[in-house]
Amino acid sequence: MPFVSLMCPQCAAPLPRAACWRTVTCSYCGATVSRGAEVVRAAAFREAWLRVHQAVDLPARVVSVAQGRYGLIAGLGGGESSQVYLAQRIHPFGERVTLKLARTDNADAALQYEAEAIRQLQSLKAAGSAYFSLRLPQLVACGTARDGASPDRHALVLRHPTGFWGSLADVMRGHGMGVDPRHIVWMWRRVLEVLAYLHDNGWQHGDLCPEHLLVHPRNHGVQMIGWTRARHGGPGAVQDLMQLAWSMRMLLAGQAASGDHPPPLPASTPAPLAALLLAGSEDERWCAQHGARGILAQLGEAAGQSFGASRFVVFHPAATPALL
């Protein structure tokens, strides 16, 4: 084996043996020296690369989108136009993603539109963008999906929001008698916070039904999904606010919420909260006057009047979908 002597690049003094694997300080000139990547042997690097890649297990169905390959793990839902899957990127350091696979030509266009809307939302540079960008969907890839068996279709790949249990529609199915009004407060508040940011920047979601609101039970979080009707500009802010208040009423009503009739407010709903829900879901002028920030402030006051000082109440969403 050849003898290797390590020397300080600044003063040429000999360096200790530890310089082979970590950063050291030259005892003569005080320079901080770290071994460069250029001295890594190509054969050793190749061996390590092969070991890591051989450890990847391929799932039964693999879909290629853009430059990535994704293994489908489980179905998360869907409708007539698209199917949604939990998937994982085929890579030694693969991440979990949400993969939306189009079923029709119309869905192809809708997914492309949604991808562009998400790109624009994530490119906002307004105050609070660093915080709210983490509470909005994050695009991984968008393009034609190929699996070698089914016809090629368009796909949208999003970073999977870990810890979210399911949608508020799933919560409704598990709470036939309705959700405790105390939980309505934090659910409503979480979405209003993001809506205030979106509306301030001219964006509207356009479809805030319970199916498009994911819940994080442990952290009391709610995330908006389903951005195919998102718009920049226009009068959609009031629509967002009314749809959201309507969804909160549906959660309170449970099985009593049906059809297009206004969901009934249970007798257990405190009067201040009930009044706010009625105004937010039925009074268009009131919503336009107060906006997301105004409703958020009034919700804080109504919660204080109804339940007293804020405190964390454990939320059990019921056992329909699994925690992913």
Secondary structure, DSSP 4 states (H G I P E B T S, - for coil): ------B-TTT--B--GGGGTS-EE-TTT--EE---GGGS-HHHHHHHHHHHHHTPPP-S-EEEETTEEEEEEEEEEE-SSEEEEEEEESSTT--EEEEEEE-SHHHHHHHHHHHHHHHHHHT--STTHHHHGGGS--EEEEEEEE-SSSPPEEEEEEE--TT--EEHHHHHHH-TT---HHHHHHHHHHHHHHHHHHHHTTEE-----GGGEEEETTTTEEEE---TT-EESSSHHHHHHHHHHHHHHHHHHGGG--TTSPPPPPTTS-HHHHHHHHHHHH-HHHHHHHHHHHHHHHHHHHHHHHH-S---------SSSPP-
